Amino acid sequence: MNRQTLRIALIAALASSAATLFLLRWAWRPDAGSLVAPPPPVLVKASEYGAEGAELSLSPDEQVNVRVYAKVSPGVVNITSTVVEYDFFFSPYAREGTGSGCVLDKEGHILTNFHVIADAQNLEVSLPDHTKYRAKVVGTDKQNDLAVIRLVGAPPARLVPIEFGDSSRLQVGQKVLAIGNPFRLQNTLTVGIVSSLGRTIQTQSGDLVDNVIQTDAAINPGNSGGPLLNALGEMVGINTSIFTTSGGNIGIGFAVPSDTVRRIVSDLIKEGRVLRPWLGIEGYAITDDLAEALDLPVKEGILVAKVFRGSSADNAGIRGANQIAIFYNERILAGGDIITEVDGRKVGSMEDLRRVLENKRPGDTAQIALYRGRVLTRKSVLLMEQPRAMRF
């Protein structure tokens, strides 16, 4: 092959390579018989799809997550409590605990769990912008594991209150989101569903709480006091505890419903305590054995042993014991009225009675069904608040 032939072959190869690169850079449309540049990408604002600030590539479900987090996370705080304890040699030392809280208003009120701040000598609250403030306890409700604290010196402009939702409208299977500070990881979002409604759980103080929400949204130590939210970013519950065999989340978490929280928070801010009605009795839970031993007319109810003077029960004419019986070598105060129902709900123990009255306020009326001897009687009882000093 002479030089002229080699030169021609080299030029042809270079021309072919250039043409190939050209076609790769530009889109060739055979139907039009021409070469055209590909259209530029079209950018669509997420607001056109109902999720301001989200990218078009996000699914509708992801857009909900992003929107709720952006709306609510500025109102979720991290609470550090310092408790002074004593070692084996009675030397004091400080132990820190952490939890979450929800901003209630521009005045600096923060809602959290009672067990997050219980026995704390010092409270420090960190806002999502990493500013820190001291806090003081405003009111506590050990019975429902709730508490309200207030920030000292926090500017209102830094506080983003969280909106309450209606927990009575929740349905099993409904999407919920939890924001909190698990293991000191501030403002963590987890997502799940309402697993069940109307649960009864026992708090760390031993009290029973009714109508609790169960969820599989991941809740871990540090999430306590944080909000459980619906898809609108409304607080439908306060995350309070988990059921676990390992110390971590296994998909069974519980939240106090917002309807309970809303009723209690107002009292905690105004009074520092919850204004609860008080029937004013002490009594025994009736069992089959007790009913048989005392020849009682029912096998379930509360056998009234004592009635406090001036109490709701005393004013309604409910009677306590008038004799003493021996039951399994134990003295039993017998002969009193037997309460079986309150407002149509059966009660079998003093704890049942407390839970039935939990949704009432001093000044409300309760309809009580009771046996006096073997005669069923119904009484309308005006409920009053428990006084500081009581006597039988």
Secondary structure, 3 states (H helix, E strand, C coil): CCHHHHHHHHHHHHHHHHHHHHHHHCEEECCCCEEECCCCCCCCCHHHHCCCCCCCCCCHHHHHHHHHHHHHHHHEEEEEEEEEEECCCCCEEEEEEEEEEEECCCCCEEEECHHHHCCCCEEEEECCCCCEEEEEEEEEEHHHCEEEEEECCCCHHHCCCCCECCHHHCCCCCEEEEEECHHHCCCEEEEEEEEEEEEEEECCCCCEEEEEEEECCCCCCCCCCCEEECCCCCEEEEEEEECCCCCCCCCCEEEEEHHHHHHHHHHHHHHCCCCCEECCEEEEECCHHHHHHHCCCCCCCEEEEEECCCCHHHHHCCCCCCEEEEECCEEEEECCCEEEEECCEECCCHHHHHHHHCCCCCCCEEEEEEEECCEEEEEEEECEECCCCCCC
